């Protein structure tokens, strides 16, 4: 039973990671102020820690 709970938690974490990364991909792709290299850099960062880097990306736009 414990194993099932662990797998369920890992599955939810993977789904959350994927959804956050796809949201960041869409946002970065729609940003016309970035050149191709900057877009690719932000998209690559989204693969590692999408929640953290999406916050950094949003803060960058506010400045």
N, C-alpha and C positions, 0 to 999 in steps of 0.2 A: 504494500500500500504506500509506503514511504517513497518507493521508487517511482510510482505513478505520479505522486505529488511533485516530485522533483522534475520529472519529464514535462508535466503540465506547466510548471513555472518556467522552465527553459523554453518551451514552445511559445508561451505568451511573451517572454522577453525577446525572442527572435521575431515574432510578428510585430511587436512595438518598434523594434529596431528598423525593420524593413519599412514600415509605414512612415516613420520619421525621416528616414533617408529619402524615400520617394517624395515626401513633401518638400524637403530641402532641394532635391533635384529640380522639381517643377519651379520653385521660387527662383533658384539661381538661373535656370534656363530662360526664364521670362525677363530677367534683369537686363535691360539694354545698356546700362552704364558699364558693364564688365566686358572686357575683351575675351577672346577664346581661351587664352592661357589662364586668366583669373577664374573663368567659369569652370574649367577643368580642375583647377586647384581646389575650389570649394566643393566640387562634386566628389573628388577623391577624399577629401576630409569627411564628407558625409558617410563614406563607407566605414570609417573607423569609429567615430563617436558622433552620430548625427545630432543628438540632443544638445551636446556641448557646443559643437561648431555651428549649429543653427542659431543658438543664442549669440555666439560671437558674430555671426553674419548679420543678424538683426541689429546688434549694437553698432556695427560698422556703418550701417545705413543711416542710423540716427545722428551720427557725428557729422 
